[in-house]
Amino acid sequence: MYIGCMAQQTTQKENRETLGGRLARLRKEQGLTQIELGAKTDLSQVLISDYERGRLQPSPDTLIKMANALGVATDELLGLKGKPASGSKPSLKTLRRLKKIEELPPSQQKALFKTIDNFLKGAEKE
């Protein structure tokens, strides 16, 4: 019963996420700053901030630009459909880190991957 209540509360909380909250969450999931999202959409950082805080509502054209820049459908940005399954597309932050890893010498890459593998094995046991 308690688990069911928790799941219901989580679903209700997700449904109450504002457009600005979704915009901020999606931007952060992609590893973008407000300035970077602004550059991709020809909008200022101040305007992105105002949208995220709910001070302003974006026009339909701006919503399309933001959705394209974030790699999501406008329906997801508007909260009309659920968040896609994780693992469908790596975030920009993850891709940046992978690029840095690829620039490491092979011996350091091997050591890093061994550490990551051990961490993931430990996480699976929990």
C-alpha positions, -999 to +999 in steps of 0.1 A: +000+000+000+028+024+010+047+018-022+016+024-043+010+057-025+046+067-032+043+058-069+011+078-071+027+108-054+056+107-078+033+106-108+013+135-095+044+155-088+057+148-124+024+159-138+026+192-118+060+201-134+057+235-151+068+243-186+097+262-171+106+233-149+106+209-178+126+233-199+153+236-171+153+198-165+156+190-202+184+216-207+203+202-177+199+166-189+215+177-222+244+193-202+236+227-216+239+260-198+212+287-203+238+306-224+244+275-246+206+269-251+202+306-259+229+304-286+212+274-301+178+292-302+190+328-309+176+338-275+193+356-246+203+339-214+180+363-195+150+352-217+158+315-211+159+322-174+126+340-175+110+310-193+125+286-168+112+306-138+077+310-154+080+348-156+073+346-194+056+321-216+074+312-249+056+317-283+048+286-303+077+294-326+101+297-296+088+264-282+096+247-315+132+262-315+137+251-279+124+216-285+147+212-316+177+225-297+170+200-268+163+171-292+128+165-279+093+167-293+073+198-285+048+174-268+075+164-243+084+200-236+048+209-231+043+179-208+018+162-231+038+129-231+060+112-207+098+114-205+114+090-230+130+058-216+165+065-204+193+052-225+175+062-257+200+090-264+231+100-244+232+135-230+255+161-243+273+160-209+279+123-213+291+127-249+315+155-239+330+132-212+333+103-237+352+126-261+377+135-233+381+098-225+388+090-261+416+116-260+434+098-231+463+074-238+451+037-241+466+028-208+446+055-189+415+045-209+419+009-198+423+019-161+393+042-163+371+016-179+381-010-153+371+015-126+338+022-143+331-015-147+338-022-110+316+006-100+287-006-122+291-042-109+288-028-073+258-007-082+240-038-097+244-057-064+226-030-045 
